[in-house]
């Protein structure tokens, strides 16, 4: 009678359950980690690829479009088909100074313009990333507006070059 009432532990079941729980936790950690790292990488850079234009054409038109939109344009490094430039808006620079001194660096956008096999690549730092670093609704709105303006300018350059090529 004593042997029948005594319960024995089911060690294979315990071991398999433990491995299952550990494997699930590792999978969730890796999945969440990859998702978060991917999101930060996506938000950190502005990346565009424009077909059928050269980096030189894009660079020249970027100068004109920046001037029309009251953006300052600075050349940092120029090589054959590679351009490293910086653009910023003096108006947004002043607004950023009024908002907070720690917001001012988001106004500077560094752009790398380089050749692709059949077009041009434009890669730059994304001002919207600053919303992660500084938690403030005003900074978030400011960074979002400025980022959208920069993206519009970059796309406007492409469509302006495309329109000029069509007219020729």
Backbone torsions as a table, in degrees:
resi	resn	phi	psi	omega
1	UNK	NA	-37.7	-178.0
2	UNK	-64.9	-38.0	-179.9
3	UNK	-68.6	-32.6	-177.8
4	UNK	-73.4	-31.0	-178.2
5	UNK	-82.9	-22.0	-178.8
6	UNK	-77.3	122.8	-179.0
7	UNK	-92.4	137.3	177.1
8	UNK	-102.4	147.8	179.6
9	UNK	-76.1	144.4	179.4
10	UNK	-94.8	84.8	-174.7
11	UNK	-61.1	-41.1	177.7
12	UNK	-60.0	-39.2	178.6
13	UNK	-65.3	-42.6	-179.4
14	UNK	-64.4	-44.1	-179.2
15	UNK	-65.4	-45.7	178.8
16	UNK	-63.6	-40.5	178.2
17	UNK	-64.4	-42.6	178.5
18	UNK	-61.7	-46.0	176.9
19	UNK	-61.6	-39.8	179.3
20	UNK	-63.1	-43.7	179.9
21	UNK	-65.7	-45.9	179.6
22	UNK	-62.2	-44.2	179.6
23	UNK	-63.0	-40.0	178.6
24	UNK	-64.0	-43.8	179.4
25	UNK	-64.4	-41.4	178.2
26	UNK	-64.2	-43.7	179.1
27	UNK	-61.4	-45.4	-179.9
28	UNK	-63.5	-43.5	179.5
29	UNK	-60.3	-48.9	-179.1
30	UNK	-64.1	-40.7	179.6
31	UNK	-63.7	-48.1	-179.4
32	UNK	-65.8	-40.1	178.9
33	UNK	-61.9	-48.5	-180.0
34	UNK	-63.1	-39.1	179.1
35	UNK	-64.1	-44.5	-179.0
36	UNK	-69.5	-41.0	178.3
37	UNK	-64.6	-41.6	178.0
38	UNK	-62.1	-39.6	179.5
39	UNK	-65.7	-43.1	179.5
40	UNK	-64.9	-42.1	177.5
41	UNK	-62.0	-40.0	179.8
42	UNK	-65.2	-40.0	-178.2
43	UNK	-79.0	-22.8	-174.2
44	UNK	-74.0	-27.5	-175.0
45	UNK	-123.9	146.9	168.1
46	UNK	-100.0	121.2	-177.5
47	UNK	-127.8	128.0	176.4
48	UNK	-135.5	147.2	172.6
49	UNK	-125.8	121.9	-176.9
50	UNK	-113.1	119.3	-177.4
51	UNK	-79.4	151.4	169.2
52	UNK	64.1	24.9	170.0
53	UNK	-133.2	154.5	-179.7
54	UNK	-93.5	157.7	176.5
55	UNK	-59.1	-34.4	179.1
56	UNK	-64.1	-44.0	177.7
57	UNK	-61.9	-44.6	-179.8
58	UNK	-63.2	-44.5	-179.9
59	UNK	-60.0	-48.0	-179.4
60	UNK	-62.8	-42.0	-179.2
61	UNK	-72.0	-32.2	177.4
62	UNK	-61.1	-38.6	176.3
63	UNK	-58.6	-47.3	-178.2
64	UNK	-65.6	-44.6	-177.8
65	UNK	-66.9	-38.1	177.2
66	UNK	-62.5	-41.3	179.2
67	UNK	-64.1	-41.6	178.9
68	UNK	-64.5	-32.1	-176.2
69	UNK	-99.5	16.8	178.8
70	UNK	57.7	40.9	174.5
71	UNK	-105.9	140.5	174.1
72	UNK	-81.5	142.0	-177.1
73	UNK	-124.5	121.2	179.8
74	UNK	-124.6	132.7	175.7
75	UNK	-87.4	130.2	178.3
76	UNK	-105.1	-47.8	-177.2
77	UNK	-151.4	132.8	179.6
78	UNK	-131.5	129.4	175.4
79	UNK	-131.0	-174.5	-174.8
80	UNK	-42.9	-71.6	-179.3
81	UNK	-119.4	30.8	-178.6
82	UNK	-133.2	130.8	-179.3
83	UNK	-132.1	129.8	173.4
84	UNK	-115.2	115.6	-175.4
85	UNK	-130.8	165.4	177.3
86	UNK	-129.6	133.5	176.7
87	UNK	-126.1	149.1	175.4
88	UNK	-162.5	157.8	179.6
89	UNK	-104.6	127.1	178.3
90	UNK	-66.0	-34.1	178.4
91	UNK	-63.5	-47.0	179.7
92	UNK	-70.1	-28.7	176.7
93	UNK	-63.4	-43.8	178.8
94	UNK	-67.0	-41.8	177.2
95	UNK	-61.3	-38.9	179.7
96	UNK	-66.6	-40.4	177.8
97	UNK	-63.3	-38.1	178.3
98	UNK	-69.2	-32.6	-178.4
99	UNK	-73.0	-52.9	-180.0
100	UNK	-174.0	140.2	179.0
101	UNK	-62.4	-26.3	-178.7
102	UNK	-78.8	-7.0	-179.5
103	UNK	-91.6	-19.0	-173.8
104	UNK	-55.0	-40.9	-178.7
105	UNK	-62.0	-21.1	-179.2
106	UNK	-69.0	-17.6	-177.9
107	UNK	-74.2	-27.1	-179.5
108	UNK	-81.7	122.8	179.8
109	UNK	-118.2	118.0	177.0
110	UNK	-93.6	130.4	-177.8
111	UNK	-121.9	137.4	173.9
112	UNK	-111.0	120.7	-179.8
113	UNK	-113.7	118.4	-176.5
114	UNK	-140.0	166.8	-176.6
115	UNK	-83.9	143.2	169.0
116	UNK	-112.7	168.4	179.3
117	UNK	-54.4	-38.5	179.7
118	UNK	-133.1	44.2	179.5
119	UNK	167.0	-150.4	-175.1
120	UNK	-134.3	140.3	175.2
121	UNK	-108.3	136.6	176.0
122	UNK	-125.8	120.8	-180.0
123	UNK	-128.8	134.4	179.8
124	UNK	-149.1	166.2	176.1
125	UNK	-75.6	143.1	-175.7
126	UNK	-94.6	117.1	178.4
127	UNK	-61.8	-23.2	-177.5
128	UNK	-67.8	-16.5	178.4
129	UNK	-62.6	-25.8	-178.5
130	UNK	-65.6	-19.7	178.2
131	UNK	-66.2	-24.2	177.3
132	UNK	-74.9	-36.6	-175.5
133	UNK	-78.5	-32.8	-178.0
134	UNK	-122.1	112.3	-178.1
135	UNK	-88.9	102.1	-179.4
136	UNK	-161.2	133.3	-177.4
137	UNK	-64.5	-36.4	179.3
138	UNK	-67.4	-41.3	177.6
139	UNK	-65.2	-40.5	179.2
140	UNK	-60.5	-47.4	179.8
141	UNK	-65.1	-42.0	179.3
142	UNK	-61.9	-47.7	-178.6
143	UNK	-64.7	-39.1	179.9
144	UNK	-65.3	-46.1	179.5
145	UNK	-61.9	-44.1	-178.2
146	UNK	-67.1	-40.2	178.0
147	UNK	-62.6	-43.8	178.1
148	UNK	-62.5	-39.1	178.3
149	UNK	-63.8	-43.8	179.1
150	UNK	-62.8	-44.3	179.4
151	UNK	-63.6	-38.8	177.1
152	UNK	-63.5	-41.2	179.4
153	UNK	-64.2	-43.9	-179.6
154	UNK	-63.0	-40.8	177.9
155	UNK	-72.2	-33.6	178.0
156	UNK	-62.9	-36.3	177.7
157	UNK	-60.1	-47.4	-179.1
158	UNK	-61.3	-48.4	-177.4
159	UNK	-68.7	-28.4	175.9
160	UNK	-68.3	-43.6	176.6
161	UNK	-63.5	-43.3	-179.9
162	UNK	-61.7	-41.2	179.3
163	UNK	-66.3	-40.7	178.8
164	UNK	-64.3	-39.4	178.5
165	UNK	-66.2	-35.4	-179.8
166	UNK	-68.7	-36.6	-178.7
167	UNK	-73.3	-22.2	-177.9
168	UNK	-78.0	NA	NA
